[in-house]
Amino acid sequence: MGCFQSKDADHVITSPDHPSVQHQLESVTEDQVEQESQVPCFKRFALRELYDATNGFSGKCIVPGGEMQALNLVYGGMIEGTGLVAIKRLSKLTWPDAQQFVDQATAVGNLRSKRLVNLLGYCVEGGERLLVAEYMPYGTLSKHLFHWNRQEIPWEMRVRVAYYIAQALDYCNIENQKIYHDLSASRILFDEDGDPRLSTFGLIKNSRYGTRYSTNLTYTPPEFSETGIIIPESVIYHYGNVLIELVSGKHIPPNHAFDIIMEKNAMLLMDSSLEGRFESEDATKLLNLASKCLQKNPEDRPDTESLVSAAAPLQKLEESKDADVITSPDHPSVQHQLESVDHEDQVDHEDQVDHENQVEQENQIPCFKKFTLSELFYIINEFSPSCIVSEGGVKDFNEVYIGKLEGNVLVAVKRFSKLTWPDAQHFVDQATAVGKLRSKRLVNLLGYCVERGERLLVAEYMPYGTLSKHLFYWNRQEIPWEMRVRVAYYIAQALDYCNVKNQKIYHDLSASRILFDEEGDPRLSTFGLIKNRRDGISYSTNLTYAPPEFSETGTIIPESVIYSYGNVLIELVSGKHIPPNHAFDIIMEKNAMLLMDSSLEGRFESEDATKLLNLASKCLQKNPEDRPDTESLVSAAAPLQKLEEIASYFLMRLPKSTVIQPTMLSPLKKACSRMDHSAVYEILLKTGYSDEGAESDLLVTRQNQELVQTKNLGDNAFRDQDFINAIKYYSKLVRMMTSSPYATVFARRSFSYLVTGERDPALGDAMKAQFCIPGWPTAFYLQALALWELGMESDARDMINKGAALEAKRLQTTER
């Protein structure tokens, strides 16, 4: 059976009045009582008991997909007489008042419901603040909705999640637990029967202050954004956002989703994988409920009882208790790991293992080589904009592309301006010197190309982007303190390695030069070891951040790299762009804590932060001779490492080894990627209405002659490239048709809008074409074209990739 497929999935209730809903509501109390009697009583655990249960809080026992906010980690543990449990370890600094923590935990621990992940106990020994809850083997809703290798969740399961979580919130409300902190898909977990449950961890603040509510203010209720106050109605707002994610399978800003629903375009939000597998009336009801929850005025939102009443009638399939609801546990190896972890000699062998891993990894890196232009031209789809991965997109002077070599090896290809390196041999000499470097702390250089005026570098591909993206982008996730000091340490090691290998000059070191590999480990880009141009005058895009000696003389020296490293440290601890001289003054005035990222409140040791900021101040000395060397950077950062046993991708909350594979271009994808309007037009004209089936024209013919005439006038205008009249007649046709218009009409009108400079309507029509035929690649390509024109290059590349994936799927189906 597939993911989320119940044993009784084929037994659909046929009664129009849905008699089983009332039965379910009546019987839930009996089931509730039976289950409550099976849940162990809430108790206080000894620290030794929990320490043993998690093998000393071993990184191997951390539950993937659990909460990964700094020290608020969730571990899987085996407790004798209780079984497998989830243990949340809060930061020692967040709850200094032990009694306050115990009071909150006890209040939540009194709750018992089969709709909750019930709290089993707590521990407050030795400065530790620990919560113990039931273990949910099938992971979070977030994992099943958003992860790259997710299985499709059927509609019936999605409305069941909506119903069960509404019941959970209503139960909490009745029991006077009305405040839930940061309700999201990550707070909903699946038990051994595949039933969704609401985590009780969210009923307890992450700290005594409770200031942290959401990692992204885009998704917070308006009243919290305006006042910083959480009220019971705030939970309803978040429930509405969960409904949007359930039906769409995407992260959509609530205000944007609300506008779409209010404009009567709710079906545009539906997950395309659900095409033909749900009742439009039911989806409309659920989305209307979401819109009520997302009202700006808290008083206009429904209460929890109303949520239950609205979600109950949407339940379509009989409930079942079936361990095969989900095919594989979220973390099947937890118990095995708990039984098999051997701590003896673990520390003694760490240095040896690290060295062996380094040697092994260096041996796996391909030798530096010269690539042919035709080889690189092929793997990056003829320098297609859809393959650009540099953050500036097509606006970057020196773009970076993603490509795939033989053996499915992904690489990053940097293309320099043809004017920057007229002397090919000079370029080759620099590239070859850097190409000899091999380290697991570097993004290693694999080769170069100097044909036909092109100057290209080929390096390892880093799937998780730059530190700049993770620190500064609007939709970033919080980087825990332990990961920030790891970045400082690993990059210090990278610089020291380069220094030892006599590559002492690094050009414009910044957060954009630090990337994360498939393990989530930070690495230093080797592109920065090669000048952007032969004269080397480009050091920084902003002289505010350049070393004083460069600003004064234009000269780069090895100590300049140390200055830039100091600036990276400031950005790491603050999460902001702060001019180095301003940060230096703050540290010198003994106000270093003012620089700290507010999202880290209570999640770091002040002494460690002070040490790192003091190191930054040494790096930012005006006199280059007063700055430390690279070896000193390593020595200073090493003692600050706290959770070395925990993998970086765990700390960063990254799915393991997620990579978007580049695909070959179809003619339409190729045309849209190049923004070649003429080629797109020819393809749309040639394709006609063939994607909608031959019966479509007959359907129109049977209605009335005016429809046919209007359609023909629009088609003739489009054929004659009279796009103003094409828009006019196609718009008239859309108004005349009582049923859904052709997707092709929207596609042609979208293109017509685009070439006449109306970009927003062009994007809207491309989306409407997707609504008419959810799996139509053309609709995705036209959205990409409009998004590129709107300057939304990252979104455009996503649409190109989605269209390509749909084309590949169609091709596979045809071949079968």
Order of alpha helices (4+ residues) and beta strands (2+ residues): alpha-beta-alpha-beta-beta-beta-alpha-beta-beta-beta-alpha-alpha-beta-beta-alpha-alpha-alpha-alpha-alpha-alpha-alpha-beta-alpha-beta-beta-alpha-beta-beta-beta-alpha-alpha-beta-beta-alpha-alpha-alpha-alpha-alpha-alpha-alpha-alpha-alpha-alpha-alpha-alpha-alpha-alpha-alpha
